């Protein structure tokens, strides 16, 4: 039997990080996540988003809509997409710290000394100790029933208005159109997804180009099932931040230009004229002369 002994040694940990001796790194700390949720809670941003969110339930849900949105945001901050991991996110994240002990608090078991969460939940139907404010199955079912089109319209309209209300737009009005592929497992149950032929760099290859490839080149390519996400990103001249101000998820073989123009019109309708401004193209914002579907990048030439 292998015995692993752990002790607190910050100098050792830092040295191991410098040498690359780690398998996984969580990008969101408990403190940072707590500060984030406290900020948006103090500004009542969660309440604003909940009032317009296209929640699928016909009656008022027992779990507040604002908490459903907060839970979803917390999972995305941790890079988690499976709702089965929700208990892990709640335990190691800072969401409950921001919303107070009414939702959940950390307690120590008197005999084992293990630290767990004790949550009251949002109804009186539970006859056992809760370790999450709501069940992960509620989040999964609610997400599955939410219409994709309604969710995108909500984001491109009501979320953009919230951004404007809280002065998130830079006065220079610089926006970037982006078309990216979202790859999914090769399962036809992914509705409206498409199988495309991609080269080793993740660029789609047309049938004409595929016929001209050598056997060695073809060996480095593969079929992949995907969607295309067209997004409108907002940034400043120093590229110190970027916000996604509009998006559409389409079949992988769809063209992005007509959809991008529609996104611009949607953002202007929601945020008003003057938010997006026309600029002369600077070298650092130029696009590489490559085939459609690649991101806008900094020109290093």
Phi, psi and omega in degrees: 000133178274136179245123179250126181248130181243141174216159181282115179213090185298320181298319179295317181297315180298319179294322178293324176295320179298330180271359179077023184269067175211150182259331185207141179226122178279127187278355182234123178271163181297320182294314182296318180294322177299314179297322180298311182289329175294323180294308183289337174288319179295327179274001181059030179292322181297321179294321179296317180291323182292327183295333183248358184293134182281066183293137189283345184290140179282332177247169181298121183289151178292325175272125182302146181297324181297327180285327174300315179295317180298319179296319179295318178298317180299318178296321180291324178298329179270002180070027183254134180243340180273127181290345175295339180271004183301317177302322178296317181296319181295320183290319186263351181269184183246012184297314183291331177299325184282330186263001171093166184290348178297328179274322181184153180212152179275134180229153180253131178294131186293336184261313184271337184081002179290141179263124179228175178259141172241118185238142179279332185078187184242008176212177182253027186268353186265133178248026180215163181290130179266139174250001173221147180298327176219162183281143179296335179291327175297317179296317182296313182293321179295319179295320182293325182278344180288127181290132183298319181295318179294323180294318179292320177297320177300315181294316184286345183246294187285322178292322177297320177297323177294319175304314182294319181301324182262019171058048180273350184274133175284140184296339179288340175065040181270124178232149182234128174273134185223135173240118184229154178265139174250111183271138181230163176303151183284075182229120183294349177290347172286102188298135176066009175283160181229147174264122180236159180264120184244146175275185185293343180263005179083019178259138179291146182244126179287166180296322179297316179291327180293324180293337181268355183282152174280169179297324179292321178293319179296328181294336180269000179255165177201159175278136180221140177272136188203166166244169172242129177253119176258123184228155177245111186258141178249134180214182176242180184294331180273357182053040180279349179201168165206141176242142171274111185261357178185146180204154172221136175252123188233169169303151187299335183265010182282151176277141186269337187298309179300323180291323179298318179296323176295321178297319178300316180295322179295316181294319179296319179295326182277319186261343180097162180289150179097347178287315175264126183241152180270132182233154167287139185289121177268155183303323184286347178254007180292157181256142175298142179280070179238175186293162183300146177110348179271161182282161170284132185227167176288136180278116182265005182280000000 
